[in-house]
Amino acid sequence: MFDRLLRTTSQSSFFLFGARGTGKTTYIKQTFDPDTSLYLDLLDPVTEDTYRRTPQRLEQEVHALPDGVDWVLVDEVQRVPRLLDIVHRLIETTPKHFVLTGSSGRKLRRGASNLLAGRAFVYNLFPFTIPELGDAMALDDALSWGTLPRIYSLLQSDDKAQYLRAYALTYLKEEIVAEQLVRGLDPFRQFLEVAAQSNGLIVNYANIAKDVGVDPKTVVTYFSILEDTLVGFLLPPYHRSVRKQQRVNPKFYFFDVGVKRALDRTLQMPLEAGTYEYGRLFEQFVITQIFYLANYHYPDWRLSYLRTGAGAEIDLLIERPGLPTVLIEIKSSSRVDDRDVSNLARFKQDFDNPLALCISQDQTRMRIKNVLCVYWRDALNELALV
C-alpha cells in the first residue's frame, strides 16, 4: 500500500481524471468513508445500463439520502455523460458534494457537457511517483515496466509484460472503440505504435501520417485524444514569443514507460545501460516524473524543451512564477563530465540567473562550468518536488 501525494478538497465537488489503471477508484474508496458516501460504479455493466436508461434515477436516490451521507462518488462518469446535467442541478439544489472520476474528459465535453461550469474542481491522478514509491523505487524496474500501481502487485516479469500488453489492448477496445473517440480503429492502432516509437522526439505530423495512412490533421486529432485521455502529453518548444513558439512542433511523451514499451512491442527486449534506447527511456522517466509532481504541487509551472536552429537542445525547461527558470539536461550515464554540460553552460547566458541542472546516474554531486550535476533522486529535492 502506497500513500498518494494528491490532496483533494474536502469542501467542494470535484472531478478526478486519470488514465486507466492509475488508481482513481482506490483513491476515492480510501479517501471517503463508505458510511458517509454513496458509491456508483459505472464500469459495472448493469449499473451503467441502469443510469444510461434513466439518468434521473440519480436525482431520486440523492434526494433520499440521509443527512449523514454528504458525498456521492460516481466512478467513470464519462460512460454516462448525461448524468452531469443531473449532478449540476443537484449541486445547485442540495448540500451534497460529488466526486466524478473518469479517464476521458474529451467525451464529456463532446457530449455537450460544460464540466459543471466551474462548480467542481479538477484534479489529475498519475502513475506512482518516486516519493510515493519510497524504498520500493528501483530504477531499472521502472524503466522496464513503468510505475502503474498494478505493476507493484505482480512479482513475475512475464506477468508484468502480460498486464501491460493487456492494458494497451484494453485501452484500444474500451477507451477508443467503446467511447467512439475515433471512427476507424485500424489506423489508430497503427498510430499508437508509430507514436510510441517516436516517443520523446519532436513530432513530425506529416511523416507519421504517411506511416499510418491518414492525413496530418487526423494525426493531430489522434495526439489530442491521447492528451485528453491523459495517456500522454505534448511538451511544447520554448520561445519567448508565443507566436514563434507555435511554429515549432512539440515533443510527445507517453504517460508511462511500461505502456510505451507495450505499444511499440519492446517489452521483451532487455534494457542495457549505455544504449540509445536506455537513454531515451531514462529521459522519459525523468521528464514524466517531473511532470506528475509539478502537476500535484505547482500547477502554474510551465514545462517545455529548447532547441535552436543549429540543433543544440535542452531536454527540459521549467518556468516557475517568481523563481528562476530551470534548465535541465538529462543523461543516463553513471559518470558526467564537461561534455555533458556544454549546452547548459552555453544557454545559461541567455537567461536571468537560471538554475542549470544536469540530471544523471552519477551519484557524485558536482558543479561543472557553473552547472549543478545531481543524481536523479536528488534532483527532485533541488526542484522542491518532494
Salt bridges, closest charged atoms under 4 A:
GLU48 OE2 - ARG52 NH2 2.42
GLU48 OE1 - ARG79 NH1 3.57
ASP49 OD2 - ARG53 NE 2.84
GLU59 OE2 - HIS63 NE2 3.89
GLU59 OE1 - ARG89 NH2 2.90
GLU61 OE2 - ARG57 NE 3.31
GLU76 OE2 - ARG20 NE 3.95
GLU76 OE2 - LYS24 NZ 3.63
GLU92 OE2 - ARG119 NE 2.15
GLU132 OE2 - ARG4 NE 3.14
GLU174 OE1 - ARG20 NH1 2.49
GLU174 OE1 - ARG79 NH2 3.80
GLU175 OE2 - ARG20 NE 3.02
GLU179 OE1 - LYS107 NZ 3.05
ASP186 OD1 - ARG189 NH1 2.71
GLU193 OE1 - ARG265 NH2 3.34
ASP228 OD2 - ARG106 NH1 2.78
ASP228 OD1 - ARG109 NH2 3.44
ASP264 OD2 - LYS260 NZ 2.70
GLU277 OE2 - LYS260 NZ 2.95
GLU313 OE2 - LYS251 NZ 2.37
GLU313 OE1 - ARG307 NH1 2.78
GLU329 OE2 - LYS331 NZ 3.46
ASP337 OD2 - ARG339 NH2 2.68
GLU382 OE2 - ARG365 NH1 2.53
